[in-house]
């Protein structure tokens, strides 16, 4: 009988941690590209310096792609383990004996994809299959030191989208949030999430980013909580603008909902206390107070 069979949590933890580390390294790499762009005034010089940095630091992008690949592989193992950990073993059952599970040979990426599609009853399109095969080919070439092409950030972003959209689907955000640490200055985990969203919006565009967040609306507003946390962390590279209004007929109020921090703010009848604004476009929350959606400031408490 096999010893120490894993459950899905083993692969879930590893897969998510690898994925978040992948996104962290991607963010740091892109942040340096942003600094280069801001330091140069001429557009032509910006492009030259950015391209030079990408070409001279390929090993960083290689590492990011490998992390992503390993995260996808562990995701597949986790999903298959929900049925049975025996399904990820490739060794002949006659040779199992009383071995430790860790001593056995497990299925490779291609086999895991096939098993996953069968147990989840998901039929992959041919373009998706081709993308996964190409991702594996790039990863293998990198690992064996024979990859000769220039790997671009846009390519990595493409595979991140495929992973989240076609495999993880709408559950990815709720599943990764427990593993995201609070940012030191703000004490909030949403700051780190917004760094990832900044990457998604930059490399994937707003429409695909909305797809990843399962958002169908097109009108967005600044989230009071996320905005405050990002300012506290001096993380002002991007607007915290993914909140949108829900029509809650039961409560009889329009509700501003942020899918990132999961907070709700209610449209109030207050007037902004900022004399230069005086807007009536104010939302309220018992914990966060009153916030003007026009001047993006919290109202002074009387």
Beta strands, then each sheet from edge to edge (+ up, - down):
strand 1: 244-248
strand 2: 253-257
strand 3: 264-267
strand 4: 282-285
strand 5: 289-292
sheet 1: 1+ 2- 3+ 4- 5+
end
